[in-house]
Amino acid sequence: MNNKIKMAAAVLTLTVATVGCGGDEESTEQTNAPVSGQTVTISAKEFAFDPSAIEVAADSQFTVEIVNVGVIEHDFVITGQESEKITTPVGQTSTGSFSLSAGTYEFYCAVAGHKESGMKGTLTVK
């Protein structure tokens, strides 16, 4: 009987230690360092972009790759660049290229109600 108790205590201790080592799930928001000619991959879903903050190099071309992991169509628009909208159907990936001057820009989904529901982010050009 003592061996069973010792074994149960060992299993319990191991279980508690393993669970205790698990990390808390945090936001995946990140800022990418500015790199000339870089490609930035952004996931689009209801109603968020991930990451919602991106950083690119000023006055050099960069590519935005939108991966639609949601259940409805999404698009990607940079304020001041509305004619360069990237529309991405469900389950698809779309790309667009941009070159912007230094500054901070908002990007958003222009599908009705999406921006208002929080589907927007910040693009920093350095």
N, C-alpha and C positions, 0 to 999 in steps of 0.2 A: 504494500500500500504506500509506503514511503517513496518508492521509486515513481509511482504514478503522480504523487503530489509534486515531487521534484521536477518531473517532466512537464507537468502542467504549468508550474511556476516558470520554468525556463521558456516555454512557448509563449506564455503571457508576457514575460519580460521582453522577449524578442519582438513580439507584436507591437507592444507599446513603444519600444525603441524605434522600430521601423516607421510607425505612424508619426511619431514625434519628429522624425527627420524630414518628413515631407514638407515642401515649400508651400507658402501661401500663394494662391493664384493672384497675380497682379495684372494690371493693365499691360498690354503689349505695345502701348504707345512708345515710339522711339523716334529719335531724330538721327537721320543718316548724315555723316560728315560730307561736306561738299566735295565732289569729285567731278572733274571735267569729263563729259561724255558718258556719264553714268546712266544706268537704268534703275528706276525706282519702281518696285512692285507693290501695289496696293490692293488689298482685298476689299470688295464691296459687298455689303449685306444689309439687311433691314435693321436699322437705319443708321449705318456707321461705315466709316472707312477705317482700315487697319493697315498701317499706322495712320493716325490722324494728324501727325506732324512730320513733315519731311523737309530736308535741307539739300540744296543743290548749289553748284558753282554758278556764279554770275557770268553772263555774256558767253556762255558756251552751251551747245546743244545737249539736252538730256531727254531721255525717253521715259514716259510713264506707261507702265503696264498695269492694266486694270483686270483683275480676276474676279468675276462675278460668282460668289459663293452663295448668293441669296436665292430667293424663289421668284423674284420678279426682275425685270430689266432695270439696269442702273446706268447712269452716265457720270462723267467726270468733266467738270468745267472749272477753269481758273478765272477768277474775276479779272476782267479786262481782256480775256482771251476767249470770249464766248463763241466765236466762229470756229474754234478748234475743239469743239466738244467731242469727247470720246464716248460712244454709246456701246454698251456691252450687254448682249443677251444673257439669259440665265445659263450658267454652266460654261460660259465662254470666256476667252481672254482677248482683250483689245489693247492696242498701243497707240500712242501719239507722241510726237516730238515737239519740244518747245525750246526757246532760247529767250531768257528774260534778264532784264537789268536787276541789279541788287535791290532788294526790298522784301517786304512781307506781303504775301498774297493769300487770299482765302480761296480754297477749292471746295466744291460742293457738288451734290447730285441735283440736277435741274428737273428731275421727274417731279411732277406736282406733289407738294407736301413733304418731300424727302428732306430738303434742306431745313425746313421748319421743324422737322422731327429730329434734327440733330446730325444729319448726314452731311457733315462739312469738316474741314480741317484747315491747317495752316501750312503754307509753303514758304520757307525762308530761303531767299536767294542771296548768297554771300559772294 
